[in-house]
Structure formats: structure tokens, C-alpha cells
Amino acid sequence: MGEELLILKNISRHISLTNQEKSYFLSLLKEKKVAKKELILQQQQACKEINFVQTGILRAFHMDATGKESTIMFAVSDWWITDMYCFINQKPAMLNIEALEDSSVLQLQKHHLDDLYHKVPKFERFFRIMMQNAYIREQLRTIENLSLPAEERYYNFLQKYPEAVKRIRQKQIASYLGITPEFLSLIKSKQKNSFS
């Protein structure tokens, strides 16, 4: 686990751990290398892990009965990703999680998270803050999708994922924004022309 320091930095933003607590936490994690286009979670599969992205980019998306994909979120290095509702409630996944490039994640299983809450109660604070922040982000995104024009949503996307935007396919960005790839091309060319 060469990148475990990154996950400890992530956690230290909200809680302080003793060396013993750090060691216990790290012992619960499983490192997984994920190849580009590999799914680490599929719809209808049991959602047993929450994933911390060490390297790479992951995408969570829902596929409807017609095969149409709706991208829910991207996760870059130093982000957490799972199908939260299904993970917490141990339900079959509603989302797919795919690697957009070769990636490495640290996985924490639900039963290990429950043990962690019991043995190191301050982790309840950490995950509560993380889930609150995720809820706030999703609420703001929903309001944006309802109230902002596509151009502004794209601009906000660039602000949110500045280091990843060149590594994500246009079709997937359009899916996240709720627009067609063709419309996204128009927005990008309009933006390019306004800077020239």
C-alpha cells in the first residue's frame, strides 16, 4: 500500500488518529488495481465496499432498460466513491462504477466499517462529515441541473474537476451534465471562440 499516506491525509482533515488507530484502520483496507473500463461495481450486484481513489479516475453511472447511461459522479485521486444508499442499506447496487483509466483504490467493506465505528468511534464523525458533504454536493448539483443553463453547468464542471476534464470522454461529461455530446461540442466551440 504505497499510497496509504494519501488516505490518512484525507482522514486527518476531520479527525486525529493515534498510531494504533491508524494501523488498525489501514489493516481493514484492501488495495485493488482496476484496469481501464473495468467495473468494480455492477447494477444489481451486492454493494459491499466504499472505495478511496488513490490514483486514476472512476465514474459512477446508472444504465436504464434501453441502455442509456446517466453519469452520477466522477471520483479522482483523494475522493471516495460507492453507491452510498445501497452500501449503507446493503441493497443490490443501482449504480455501476467503472475505471476511466488504470486506477488504484483502497476498499473498505461494510462489516469492517461497522467494526471501525465500534472500535474507533471518531470514525463515525469522519464518515458523517463525508456523507453530509456528499449530500450537499448532490443537492447543489440537482438545483444547478434544474435552474442553470448548460453552459454554466459545464463551467461549474470544469471548476469541480479541473485536473480530470481532459481525461474524461466528452460523451461521459455530456451524460453527467444531462445534455447530448453534440450540444456539449457547441458549448465548447462557443467557449473557445469567446477566448480567441
TIBAKE-479630 format. One record per atom (N, C-alpha, C): residue number from 1; y, x, z; residue in three letters; atom name. Coordinates in nm, 3 decimals, padded with zeros to 5 digits. Layout:
// TIBAKE-479630
   resi     north      east        up   resn   name
    NUM         Y         X         Z    ALA     CA
...
This chain:
// TIBAKE-479630
   resi     north      east        up   resn   name
      1   -00.119    00.084    00.000    MET      N
      1    00.000    00.000    00.000    MET     CA
      1    00.124    00.088    00.000    MET      C
      2    00.158    00.144   -00.116    GLY      N
      2    00.268    00.237   -00.126    GLY     CA
      2    00.404    00.172   -00.106    GLY      C
      3    00.415    00.043   -00.125    GLU      N
      3    00.546   -00.024   -00.121    GLU     CA
      3    00.565   -00.107    00.006    GLU      C
      4    00.483   -00.085    00.107    GLU      N
      4    00.492   -00.171    00.224    GLU     CA
      4    00.628   -00.166    00.291    GLU      C
      5    00.699   -00.056    00.272    LEU      N
      5    00.832   -00.044    00.330    LEU     CA
      5    00.925   -00.154    00.280    LEU      C
      6    00.913   -00.191    00.153    LEU      N
      6    00.996   -00.296    00.096    LEU     CA
      6    00.976   -00.427    00.171    LEU      C
      7    00.853   -00.463    00.199    ILE      N
      7    00.827   -00.590    00.270    ILE     CA
      7    00.881   -00.582    00.413    ILE      C
      8    00.872   -00.465    00.475    LEU      N
      8    00.924   -00.451    00.612    LEU     CA
      8    01.077   -00.460    00.612    LEU      C
      9    01.141   -00.406    00.508    LYS      N
      9    01.287   -00.421    00.496    LYS     CA
      9    01.324   -00.567    00.478    LYS      C
     10    01.246   -00.638    00.397    ASN      N
     10    01.269   -00.780    00.372    ASN     CA
     10    01.265   -00.857    00.504    ASN      C
     11    01.166   -00.829    00.585    ILE      N
     11    01.148   -00.900    00.712    ILE     CA
     11    01.255   -00.861    00.813    ILE      C
     12    01.295   -00.732    00.809    SER      N
     12    01.392   -00.684    00.909    SER     CA
     12    01.531   -00.745    00.891    SER      C
     13    01.554   -00.815    00.780    ARG      N
     13    01.683   -00.884    00.764    ARG     CA
     13    01.698   -00.999    00.864    ARG      C
     14    01.585   -01.048    00.916    HIS      N
     14    01.590   -01.165    01.004    HIS     CA
     14    01.525   -01.145    01.141    HIS      C
     15    01.429   -01.052    01.150    ILE      N
     15    01.365   -01.029    01.280    ILE     CA
     15    01.338   -00.879    01.298    ILE      C
     16    01.329   -00.836    01.424    SER      N
     16    01.294   -00.697    01.456    SER     CA
     16    01.152   -00.693    01.507    SER      C
     17    01.075   -00.598    01.456    LEU      N
     17    00.935   -00.586    01.495    LEU     CA
     17    00.910   -00.453    01.565    LEU      C
     18    00.818   -00.454    01.660    THR      N
     18    00.772   -00.328    01.720    THR     CA
     18    00.676   -00.263    01.619    THR      C
     19    00.645   -00.137    01.640    ASN      N
     19    00.550   -00.068    01.553    ASN     CA
     19    00.414   -00.136    01.555    ASN      C
     20    00.374   -00.183    01.672    GLN      N
     20    00.245   -00.252    01.685    GLN     CA
     20    00.245   -00.384    01.604    GLN      C
     21    00.356   -00.458    01.612    GLU      N
     21    00.367   -00.584    01.535    GLU     CA
     21    00.369   -00.557    01.385    GLU      C
     22    00.438   -00.449    01.344    LYS      N
     22    00.438   -00.411    01.202    LYS     CA
     22    00.297   -00.381    01.154    LYS      C
     23    00.226   -00.301    01.233    SER      N
     23    00.089   -00.264    01.195    SER     CA
     23    00.000   -00.387    01.185    SER      C
     24    00.013   -00.478    01.280    TYR      N
     24   -00.069   -00.600    01.276    TYR     CA
     24   -00.036   -00.683    01.152    TYR      C
     25    00.093   -00.701    01.125    PHE      N
     25    00.135   -00.777    01.008    PHE     CA
     25    00.080   -00.714    00.880    PHE      C
     26    00.098   -00.583    00.865    LEU      N
     26    00.052   -00.515    00.744    LEU     CA
     26   -00.100   -00.524    00.728    LEU      C
     27   -00.170   -00.530    00.840    SER      N
     27   -00.318   -00.540    00.834    SER     CA
     27   -00.365   -00.673    00.776    SER      C
     28   -00.278   -00.775    00.778    LEU      N
     28   -00.315   -00.907    00.727    LEU     CA
     28   -00.292   -00.921    00.576    LEU      C
     29   -00.218   -00.827    00.519    LEU      N
     29   -00.181   -00.837    00.378    LEU     CA
     29   -00.288   -00.778    00.288    LEU      C
     30   -00.299   -00.838    00.170    LYS      N
     30   -00.391   -00.786    00.068    LYS     CA
     30   -00.309   -00.755   -00.056    LYS      C
     31   -00.318   -00.631   -00.103    GLU      N
     31   -00.245   -00.593   -00.224    GLU     CA
     31   -00.323   -00.639   -00.347    GLU      C
     32   -00.250   -00.695   -00.444    LYS      N
     32   -00.314   -00.741   -00.568    LYS     CA
     32   -00.230   -00.693   -00.686    LYS      C
     33   -00.297   -00.625   -00.778    LYS      N
     33   -00.233   -00.585   -00.904    LYS     CA
     33   -00.255   -00.700   -01.001    LYS      C
     34   -00.150   -00.740   -01.071    VAL      N
     34   -00.158   -00.854   -01.161    VAL     CA
     34   -00.115   -00.809   -01.300    VAL      C
     35   -00.202   -00.830   -01.398    ALA      N
     35   -00.170   -00.791   -01.535    ALA     CA
     35   -00.076   -00.892   -01.598    ALA      C
     36    00.003   -00.847   -01.694    LYS      N
     36    00.092   -00.935   -01.767    LYS     CA
     36    00.013   -01.055   -01.820    LYS      C
     37    00.069   -01.174   -01.805    LYS      N
     37    00.013   -01.304   -01.847    LYS     CA
     37   -00.101   -01.354   -01.758    LYS      C
     38   -00.140   -01.277   -01.656    GLU      N
     38   -00.245   -01.321   -01.564    GLU     CA
     38   -00.189   -01.425   -01.467    GLU      C
     39   -00.269   -01.528   -01.439    LEU      N
     39   -00.230   -01.630   -01.341    LEU     CA
     39   -00.287   -01.592   -01.205    LEU      C
     40   -00.202   -01.594   -01.102    ILE      N
     40   -00.254   -01.574   -00.967    ILE     CA
     40   -00.274   -01.708   -00.897    ILE      C
     41   -00.225   -01.814   -00.960    LEU      N
     41   -00.247   -01.950   -00.910    LEU     CA
     41   -00.248   -02.044   -01.029    LEU      C
     42   -00.344   -02.136   -01.031    GLN      N
     42   -00.350   -02.237   -01.137    GLN     CA
     42   -00.343   -02.376   -01.076    GLN      C
     43   -00.280   -02.467   -01.149    GLN      N
     43   -00.275   -02.606   -01.105    GLN     CA
     43   -00.416   -02.654   -01.072    GLN      C
     44   -00.425   -02.732   -00.965    GLN      N
     44   -00.548   -02.791   -00.914    GLN     CA
     44   -00.636   -02.692   -00.836    GLN      C
     45   -00.599   -02.564   -00.839    GLN      N
     45   -00.672   -02.464   -00.761    GLN     CA
     45   -00.623   -02.469   -00.617    GLN      C
     46   -00.707   -02.428   -00.521    ALA      N
     46   -00.661   -02.421   -00.382    ALA     CA
     46   -00.550   -02.317   -00.371    ALA      C
     47   -00.442   -02.353   -00.305    CYS      N
     47   -00.328   -02.262   -00.287    CYS     CA
     47   -00.341   -02.198   -00.149    CYS      C
     48   -00.398   -02.079   -00.145    LYS      N
     48   -00.432   -02.016   -00.017    LYS     CA
     48   -00.336   -01.906    00.027    LYS      C
     49   -00.251   -01.856   -00.066    GLU      N
     49   -00.168   -01.740   -00.033    GLU     CA
     49   -00.021   -01.764   -00.063    GLU      C
     50    00.059   -01.691    00.015    ILE      N
     50    00.200   -01.672   -00.020    ILE     CA
     50    00.209   -01.527   -00.066    ILE      C
     51    00.289   -01.501   -00.170    ASN      N
     51    00.293   -01.370   -00.234    ASN     CA
     51    00.430   -01.305   -00.219    ASN      C
     52    00.430   -01.179   -00.182    PHE      N
     52    00.552   -01.099   -00.179    PHE     CA
     52    00.548   -01.006   -00.300    PHE      C
     53    00.651   -01.012   -00.384    VAL      N
     53    00.652   -00.932   -00.507    VAL     CA
     53    00.701   -00.791   -00.475    VAL      C
     54    00.613   -00.693   -00.497    GLN      N
     54    00.652   -00.553   -00.480    GLN     CA
     54    00.716   -00.500   -00.608    GLN      C
     55    00.648   -00.523   -00.720    THR      N
     55    00.701   -00.480   -00.850    THR     CA
     55    00.668   -00.588   -00.952    THR      C
     56    00.749   -00.593   -01.058    GLY      N
     56    00.724   -00.689   -01.165    GLY     CA
     56    00.802   -00.818   -01.150    GLY      C
     57    00.762   -00.917   -01.230    ILE      N
     57    00.824   -01.050   -01.227    ILE     CA
     57    00.714   -01.155   -01.237    ILE      C
     58    00.725   -01.257   -01.152    LEU      N
     58    00.633   -01.370   -01.157    LEU     CA
     58    00.712   -01.496   -01.190    LEU      C
     59    00.642   -01.592   -01.249    ARG      N
     59    00.706   -01.719   -01.285    ARG     CA
     59    00.618   -01.831   -01.232    ARG      C
     60    00.679   -01.928   -01.164    ALA      N
     60    00.608   -02.050   -01.121    ALA     CA
     60    00.647   -02.160   -01.218    ALA      C
     61    00.546   -02.229   -01.272    PHE      N
     61    00.575   -02.337   -01.366    PHE     CA
     61    00.473   -02.449   -01.353    PHE      C
     62    00.516   -02.568   -01.393    HIS      N
     62    00.429   -02.685   -01.397    HIS     CA
     62    00.401   -02.718   -01.542    HIS      C
     63    00.276   -02.752   -01.572    MET      N
     63    00.241   -02.793   -01.708    MET     CA
     63    00.198   -02.940   -01.702    MET      C
     64    00.264   -03.024   -01.786    ASP      N
     64    00.229   -03.166   -01.786    ASP     CA
     64    00.108   -03.191   -01.876    ASP      C
     65    00.065   -03.317   -01.883    ALA      N
     65   -00.057   -03.353   -01.958    ALA     CA
     65   -00.046   -03.321   -02.106    ALA      C
     66    00.077   -03.312   -02.158    THR      N
     66    00.094   -03.282   -02.301    THR     CA
     66    00.101   -03.131   -02.328    THR      C
     67    00.098   -03.051   -02.220    GLY      N
     67    00.107   -02.905   -02.237    GLY     CA
     67    00.248   -02.851   -02.227    GLY      C
     68    00.346   -02.937   -02.198    LYS      N
     68    00.485   -02.892   -02.184    LYS     CA
     68    00.502   -02.821   -02.050    LYS      C
     69    00.563   -02.702   -02.056    GLU      N
     69    00.585   -02.623   -01.936    GLU     CA
     69    00.727   -02.643   -01.883    GLU      C
     70    00.738   -02.657   -01.752    SER      N
     70    00.869   -02.660   -01.685    SER     CA
     70    00.870   -02.548   -01.583    SER      C
     71    00.956   -02.450   -01.605    THR      N
     71    00.964   -02.336   -01.513    THR     CA
     71    01.041   -02.377   -01.389    THR      C
     72    00.981   -02.353   -01.274    ILE      N
     72    01.040   -02.391   -01.146    ILE     CA
     72    01.120   -02.274   -01.087    ILE      C
     73    01.064   -02.154   -01.094    MET      N
     73    01.134   -02.038   -01.040    MET     CA
     73    01.076   -01.910   -01.097    MET      C
     74    01.155   -01.804   -01.084    PHE      N
     74    01.110   -01.668   -01.112    PHE     CA
     74    01.115   -01.592   -00.981    PHE      C
     75    01.029   -01.495   -00.966    ALA      N
     75    01.033   -01.409   -00.847    ALA     CA
     75    01.029   -01.264   -00.893    ALA      C
     76    01.130   -01.189   -00.854    VAL      N
     76    01.139   -01.048   -00.888    VAL     CA
     76    01.106   -00.967   -00.763    VAL      C
     77    01.108   -00.837   -00.776    SER      N
     77    01.079   -00.749   -00.664    SER     CA
     77    01.162   -00.788   -00.541    SER      C
     78    01.096   -00.793   -00.424    ASP      N
     78    01.158   -00.827   -00.295    ASP     CA
     78    01.174   -00.978   -00.276    ASP      C
     79    01.107   -01.060   -00.357    TRP      N
     79    01.107   -01.205   -00.341    TRP     CA
     79    00.968   -01.253   -00.301    TRP      C
     80    00.964   -01.369   -00.240    TRP      N
     80    00.839   -01.437   -00.204    TRP     CA
     80    00.817   -01.552   -00.303    TRP      C
     81    00.689   -01.583   -00.331    ILE      N
     81    00.660   -01.694   -00.421    ILE     CA
     81    00.524   -01.756   -00.386    ILE      C
     82    00.519   -01.889   -00.392    THR      N
     82    00.395   -01.965   -00.380    THR     CA
     82    00.427   -02.108   -00.423    THR      C
     83    00.328   -02.194   -00.420    ASP      N
     83    00.350   -02.338   -00.434    ASP     CA
     83    00.363   -02.387   -00.290    ASP      C
     84    00.485   -02.385   -00.237    MET      N
     84    00.507   -02.400   -00.092    MET     CA
     84    00.446   -02.527   -00.034    MET      C
     85    00.469   -02.641   -00.100    TYR      N
     85    00.415   -02.767   -00.048    TYR     CA
     85    00.262   -02.759   -00.035    TYR      C
     86    00.199   -02.709   -00.139    CYS      N
     86    00.052   -02.704   -00.139    CYS     CA
     86   -00.001   -02.595   -00.046    CYS      C
     87    00.072   -02.485   -00.033    PHE      N
     87    00.033   -02.378    00.059    PHE     CA
     87    00.037   -02.427    00.203    PHE      C
     88    00.149   -02.487    00.241    ILE      N
     88    00.165   -02.533    00.380    ILE     CA
     88    00.066   -02.644    00.413    ILE      C
     89    00.046   -02.736    00.319    ASN      N
     89   -00.040   -02.852    00.346    ASN     CA
     89   -00.184   -02.835    00.298    ASN      C
     90   -00.214   -02.716    00.246    GLN      N
     90   -00.348   -02.684    00.197    GLN     CA
     90   -00.399   -02.790    00.098    GLN      C
     91   -00.317   -02.816   -00.001    LYS      N
     91   -00.348   -02.912   -00.109    LYS     CA
     91   -00.373   -02.833   -00.237    LYS      C
     92   -00.438   -02.896   -00.336    PRO      N
     92   -00.453   -02.830   -00.466    PRO     CA
     92   -00.315   -02.804   -00.527    PRO      C
     93   -00.302   -02.690   -00.592    ALA      N
     93   -00.172   -02.647   -00.646    ALA     CA
     93   -00.119   -02.743   -00.751    ALA      C
     94    00.013   -02.763   -00.748    MET      N
     94    00.083   -02.839   -00.852    MET     CA
     94    00.145   -02.743   -00.953    MET      C
     95    00.149   -02.614   -00.917    LEU      N
     95    00.213   -02.513   -01.000    LEU     CA
     95    00.114   -02.407   -01.045    LEU      C
     96    00.150   -02.341   -01.153    ASN      N
     96    00.085   -02.218   -01.197    ASN     CA
     96    00.180   -02.104   -01.162    ASN      C
     97    00.124   -01.989   -01.125    ILE      N
     97    00.206   -01.870   -01.104    ILE     CA
     97    00.150   -01.759   -01.192    ILE      C
     98    00.237   -01.710   -01.281    GLU      N
     98    00.198   -01.615   -01.385    GLU     CA
     98    00.281   -01.489   -01.376    GLU      C
     99    00.218   -01.374   -01.404    ALA      N
     99    00.291   -01.248   -01.413    ALA     CA
     99    00.353   -01.237   -01.552    ALA      C
    100    00.483   -01.211   -01.557    LEU      N
    100    00.551   -01.194   -01.686    LEU     CA
    100    00.545   -01.050   -01.734    LEU      C
    101    00.505   -00.961   -01.645    GLU      N
    101    00.479   -00.820   -01.679    GLU     CA
    101    00.380   -00.770   -01.575    GLU      C
    102    00.323   -00.654   -01.597    ASP      N
    102    00.233   -00.598   -01.496    ASP     CA
    102    00.307   -00.595   -01.364    ASP      C
    103    00.243   -00.649   -01.261    SER      N
    103    00.311   -00.667   -01.133    SER     CA
    103    00.218   -00.629   -01.018    SER      C
    104    00.277   -00.616   -00.902    SER      N
    104    00.201   -00.591   -00.780    SER     CA
    104    00.256   -00.682   -00.671    SER      C
    105    00.165   -00.753   -00.604    VAL      N
    105    00.206   -00.843   -00.496    VAL     CA
    105    00.128   -00.812   -00.369    VAL      C
    106    00.186   -00.849   -00.257    LEU      N
    106    00.116   -00.847   -00.129    LEU     CA
    106    00.092   -00.993   -00.094    LEU      C
    107   -00.035   -01.027   -00.067    GLN      N
    107   -00.071   -01.166   -00.040    GLN     CA
    107   -00.102   -01.186    00.108    GLN      C
    108   -00.050   -01.297    00.160    LEU      N
    108   -00.077   -01.337    00.298    LEU     CA
    108   -00.143   -01.474    00.293    LEU      C
    109   -00.266   -01.482    00.343    GLN      N
    109   -00.339   -01.609    00.340    GLN     CA
    109   -00.287   -01.702    00.449    GLN      C
    110   -00.304   -01.832    00.425    LYS      N
    110   -00.254   -01.935    00.518    LYS     CA
    110   -00.312   -01.917    00.658    LYS      C
    111   -00.442   -01.892    00.670    HIS      N
    111   -00.501   -01.877    00.804    HIS     CA
    111   -00.449   -01.750    00.874    HIS      C
    112   -00.415   -01.646    00.796    HIS      N
    112   -00.354   -01.528    00.856    HIS     CA
    112   -00.211   -01.556    00.901    HIS      C
    113   -00.140   -01.638    00.824    LEU      N
    113   -00.004   -01.677    00.864    LEU     CA
    113   -00.010   -01.755    00.996    LEU      C
    114   -00.105   -01.846    01.009    ASP      N
    114   -00.121   -01.922    01.134    ASP     CA
    114   -00.151   -01.829    01.251    ASP      C
    115   -00.237   -01.728    01.229    ASP      N
    115   -00.267   -01.628    01.333    ASP     CA
    115   -00.141   -01.550    01.370    ASP      C
    116   -00.064   -01.515    01.267    LEU      N
    116    00.059   -01.439    01.287    LEU     CA
    116    00.157   -01.517    01.374    LEU      C
    117    00.172   -01.646    01.345    TYR      N
    117    00.261   -01.731    01.426    TYR     CA
    117    00.217   -01.729    01.573    TYR      C
    118    00.088   -01.731    01.595    HIS      N
    118    00.034   -01.735    01.731    HIS     CA
    118    00.052   -01.600    01.802    HIS      C
    119    00.021   -01.491    01.732    LYS      N
    119    00.022   -01.359    01.795    LYS     CA
    119    00.160   -01.293    01.795    LYS      C
    120    00.243   -01.323    01.696    VAL      N
    120    00.379   -01.266    01.689    VAL     CA
    120    00.474   -01.383    01.659    VAL      C
    121    00.509   -01.462    01.762    PRO      N
    121    00.586   -01.585    01.741    PRO     CA
    121    00.717   -01.567    01.665    PRO      C
    122    00.777   -01.448    01.669    LYS      N
    122    00.904   -01.429    01.596    LYS     CA
    122    00.887   -01.447    01.446    LYS      C
    123    00.763   -01.441    01.394    PHE      N
    123    00.742   -01.467    01.251    PHE     CA
    123    00.768   -01.614    01.216    PHE      C
    124    00.757   -01.701    01.316    GLU      N
    124    00.794   -01.841    01.289    GLU     CA
    124    00.943   -01.848    01.251    GLU      C
    125    01.024   -01.769    01.320    ARG      N
    125    01.168   -01.765    01.287    ARG     CA
    125    01.188   -01.711    01.146    ARG      C
    126    01.118   -01.601    01.112    PHE      N
    126    01.135   -01.542    00.980    PHE     CA
    126    01.099   -01.643    00.869    PHE      C
    127    00.982   -01.705    00.879    PHE      N
    127    00.941   -01.796    00.773    PHE     CA
    127    01.022   -01.926    00.774    PHE      C
    128    01.072   -01.967    00.890    ARG      N
    128    01.161   -02.084    00.894    ARG     CA
    128    01.289   -02.055    00.816    ARG      C
    129    01.348   -01.937    00.840    ILE      N
    129    01.470   -01.900    00.768    ILE     CA
    129    01.441   -01.889    00.618    ILE      C
    130    01.329   -01.826    00.583    MET      N
    130    01.294   -01.811    00.442    MET     CA
    130    01.277   -01.948    00.375    MET      C
    131    01.210   -02.041    00.443    MET      N
    131    01.188   -02.174    00.385    MET     CA
    131    01.318   -02.255    00.379    MET      C
    132    01.404   -02.240    00.479    GLN      N
    132    01.535   -02.306    00.475    GLN     CA
    132    01.615   -02.257    00.354    GLN      C
    133    01.616   -02.125    00.334    ASN      N
    133    01.690   -02.068    00.222    ASN     CA
    133    01.633   -02.116    00.088    ASN      C
    134    01.501   -02.124    00.080    ALA      N
    134    01.437   -02.172   -00.044    ALA     CA
    134    01.474   -02.318   -00.068    ALA      C
    135    01.475   -02.399    00.037    TYR      N
    135    01.511   -02.541    00.024    TYR     CA
    135    01.656   -02.554   -00.024    TYR      C
    136    01.745   -02.475    00.035    ILE      N
    136    01.886   -02.479   -00.004    ILE     CA
    136    01.901   -02.439   -00.151    ILE      C
    137    01.833   -02.331   -00.192    ARG      N
    137    01.841   -02.287   -00.334    ARG     CA
    137    01.795   -02.398   -00.427    ARG      C
    138    01.684   -02.464   -00.392    GLU      N
    138    01.631   -02.570   -00.479    GLU     CA
    138    01.724   -02.691   -00.482    GLU      C
    139    01.783   -02.724   -00.368    GLN      N
    139    01.877   -02.837   -00.365    GLN     CA
    139    01.999   -02.807   -00.453    GLN      C
    140    02.052   -02.686   -00.440    LEU      N
    140    02.168   -02.649   -00.522    LEU     CA
    140    02.131   -02.647   -00.670    LEU      C
    141    02.010   -02.600   -00.701    ARG      N
    141    01.967   -02.598   -00.841    ARG     CA
    141    01.956   -02.741   -00.896    ARG      C
    142    01.902   -02.833   -00.816    THR      N
    142    01.890   -02.972   -00.859    THR     CA
    142    02.029   -03.031   -00.886    THR      C
    143    02.123   -03.005   -00.796    ILE      N
    143    02.259   -03.056   -00.814    ILE     CA
    143    02.322   -02.995   -00.940    ILE      C
    144    02.301   -02.864   -00.960    GLU      N
    144    02.351   -02.798   -01.082    GLU     CA
    144    02.295   -02.865   -01.207    GLU      C
    145    02.163   -02.889   -01.206    ASN      N
    145    02.099   -02.949   -01.324    ASN     CA
    145    02.152   -03.089   -01.353    ASN      C
    146    02.192   -03.159   -01.249    LEU      N
    146    02.245   -03.295   -01.266    LEU     CA
    146    02.393   -03.296   -01.304    LEU      C
    147    02.466   -03.192   -01.264    SER      N
    147    02.612   -03.201   -01.277    SER     CA
    147    02.679   -03.097   -01.365    SER      C
    148    02.611   -02.985   -01.393    LEU      N
    148    02.677   -02.880   -01.470    LEU     CA
    148    02.630   -02.877   -01.615    LEU      C
    149    02.721   -02.843   -01.706    PRO      N
    149    02.677   -02.826   -01.845    PRO     CA
    149    02.583   -02.706   -01.857    PRO      C
    150    02.503   -02.704   -01.962    ALA      N
    150    02.402   -02.600   -01.982    ALA     CA
    150    02.462   -02.460   -01.981    ALA      C
    151    02.582   -02.445   -02.038    GLU      N
    151    02.646   -02.312   -02.042    GLU     CA
    151    02.668   -02.257   -01.901    GLU      C
    152    02.714   -02.342   -01.811    GLU      N
    152    02.737   -02.298   -01.673    GLU     CA
    152    02.605   -02.269   -01.602    GLU      C
    153    02.502   -02.350   -01.630    ARG      N
    153    02.371   -02.324   -01.570    ARG     CA
    153    02.317   -02.189   -01.616    ARG      C
    154    02.339   -02.157   -01.745    TYR      N
    154    02.294   -02.027   -01.797    TYR     CA
    154    02.372   -01.914   -01.729    TYR      C
    155    02.503   -01.931   -01.715    TYR      N
    155    02.584   -01.830   -01.648    TYR     CA
    155    02.534   -01.808   -01.504    TYR      C
    156    02.504   -01.916   -01.434    ASN      N
    156    02.451   -01.906   -01.297    ASN     CA
    156    02.316   -01.836   -01.294    ASN      C
    157    02.234   -01.863   -01.398    PHE      N
    157    02.104   -01.796   -01.409    PHE     CA
    157    02.124   -01.645   -01.422    PHE      C
    158    02.221   -01.604   -01.503    LEU      N
    158    02.250   -01.461   -01.522    LEU     CA
    158    02.292   -01.397   -01.389    LEU      C
    159    02.367   -01.473   -01.308    GLN      N
    159    02.411   -01.422   -01.177    GLN     CA
    159    02.292   -01.410   -01.081    GLN      C
    160    02.201   -01.505   -01.089    LYS      N
    160    02.088   -01.510   -00.995    LYS     CA
    160    01.981   -01.405   -01.027    LYS      C
    161    01.956   -01.381   -01.156    TYR      N
    161    01.850   -01.289   -01.197    TYR     CA
    161    01.906   -01.178   -01.288    TYR      C
    162    02.009   -01.105   -01.245    PRO      N
    162    02.074   -01.010   -01.337    PRO     CA
    162    01.981   -00.899   -01.386    PRO      C
    163    01.894   -00.849   -01.298    GLU      N
    163    01.807   -00.738   -01.337    GLU     CA
    163    01.686   -00.784   -01.418    GLU      C
    164    01.659   -00.912   -01.421    ALA      N
    164    01.537   -00.962   -01.486    ALA     CA
    164    01.562   -01.032   -01.618    ALA      C
    165    01.686   -01.067   -01.646    VAL      N
    165    01.714   -01.155   -01.760    VAL     CA
    165    01.666   -01.095   -01.892    VAL      C
    166    01.670   -00.963   -01.906    LYS      N
    166    01.625   -00.900   -02.031    LYS     CA
    166    01.473   -00.891   -02.038    LYS      C
    167    01.406   -00.914   -01.926    ARG      N
    167    01.261   -00.901   -01.921    ARG     CA
    167    01.190   -01.037   -01.926    ARG      C
    168    01.267   -01.145   -01.934    ILE      N
    168    01.210   -01.281   -01.937    ILE     CA
    168    01.229   -01.339   -02.077    ILE      C
    169    01.125   -01.398   -02.132    ARG      N
    169    01.135   -01.456   -02.267    ARG     CA
    169    01.234   -01.572   -02.270    ARG      C
    170    01.304   -01.584   -02.381    GLN      N
    170    01.405   -01.689   -02.399    GLN     CA
    170    01.345   -01.828   -02.375    GLN      C
    171    01.223   -01.848   -02.423    LYS      N
    171    01.157   -01.979   -02.406    LYS     CA
    171    01.142   -02.014   -02.257    LYS      C
    172    01.112   -01.912   -02.175    GLN      N
    172    01.093   -01.936   -02.031    GLN     CA
    172    01.226   -01.960   -01.961    GLN      C
    173    01.331   -01.891   -02.005    ILE      N
    173    01.464   -01.916   -01.948    ILE     CA
    173    01.508   -02.058   -01.983    ILE      C
    174    01.486   -02.097   -02.109    ALA      N
    174    01.523   -02.233   -02.152    ALA     CA
    174    01.448   -02.337   -02.070    ALA      C
    175    01.320   -02.312   -02.047    SER      N
    175    01.237   -02.403   -01.967    SER     CA
    175    01.293   -02.417   -01.825    SER      C
    176    01.338   -02.306   -01.768    TYR      N
    176    01.397   -02.307   -01.634    TYR     CA
    176    01.527   -02.388   -01.632    TYR      C
    177    01.605   -02.375   -01.740    LEU      N
    177    01.735   -02.443   -01.749    LEU     CA
    177    01.723   -02.588   -01.793    LEU      C
    178    01.603   -02.628   -01.840    GLY      N
    178    01.584   -02.765   -01.885    GLY     CA
    178    01.645   -02.792   -02.022    GLY      C
    179    01.649   -02.689   -02.106    ILE      N
    179    01.704   -02.703   -02.242    ILE     CA
    179    01.605   -02.644   -02.341    ILE      C
    180    01.630   -02.663   -02.470    THR      N
    180    01.541   -02.607   -02.571    THR     CA
    180    01.579   -02.461   -02.596    THR      C
    181    01.484   -02.379   -02.644    PRO      N
    181    01.516   -02.240   -02.678    PRO     CA
    181    01.626   -02.232   -02.784    PRO      C
    182    01.628   -02.329   -02.877    GLU      N
    182    01.730   -02.330   -02.982    GLU     CA
    182    01.870   -02.350   -02.922    GLU      C
    183    01.880   -02.441   -02.825    PHE      N
    183    02.009   -02.465   -02.761    PHE     CA
    183    02.053   -02.342   -02.682    PHE      C
    184    01.957   -02.275   -02.620    LEU      N
    184    01.990   -02.152   -02.547    LEU     CA
    184    02.042   -02.046   -02.644    LEU      C
    185    01.984   -02.037   -02.762    SER      N
    185    02.034   -01.942   -02.864    SER     CA
    185    02.179   -01.971   -02.899    SER      C
    186    02.212   -02.100   -02.913    LEU      N
    186    02.350   -02.137   -02.943    LEU     CA
    186    02.444   -02.094   -02.830    LEU      C
    187    02.402   -02.116   -02.706    ILE      N
    187    02.484   -02.078   -02.590    ILE     CA
    187    02.506   -01.927   -02.591    ILE      C
    188    02.398   -01.851   -02.614    LYS      N
    188    02.408   -01.705   -02.612    LYS     CA
    188    02.498   -01.654   -02.724    LYS      C
    189    02.486   -01.712   -02.842    SER      N
    189    02.569   -01.663   -02.954    SER     CA
    189    02.716   -01.702   -02.931    SER      C
    190    02.738   -01.819   -02.873    LYS      N
    190    02.874   -01.862   -02.839    LYS     CA
    190    02.935   -01.766   -02.736    LYS      C
    191    02.852   -01.729   -02.636    GLN      N
    191    02.896   -01.637   -02.533    GLN     CA
    191    02.927   -01.499   -02.592    GLN      C
    192    02.839   -01.451   -02.682    LYS      N
    192    02.858   -01.322   -02.746    LYS     CA
    192    02.987   -01.322   -02.829    LYS      C
    193    03.012   -01.430   -02.903    ASN      N
    193    03.132   -01.439   -02.986    ASN     CA
    193    03.259   -01.441   -02.902    ASN      C
    194    03.251   -01.501   -02.784    SER      N
    194    03.370   -01.509   -02.700    SER     CA
    194    03.406   -01.373   -02.639    SER      C
    195    03.307   -01.280   -02.635    PHE      N
    195    03.334   -01.147   -02.582    PHE     CA
    195    03.372   -01.049   -02.692    PHE      C
    196    03.354   -01.088   -02.819    SER      N
    196    03.385   -00.993   -02.927    SER     CA
    196    03.525   -01.010   -02.982    SER      C
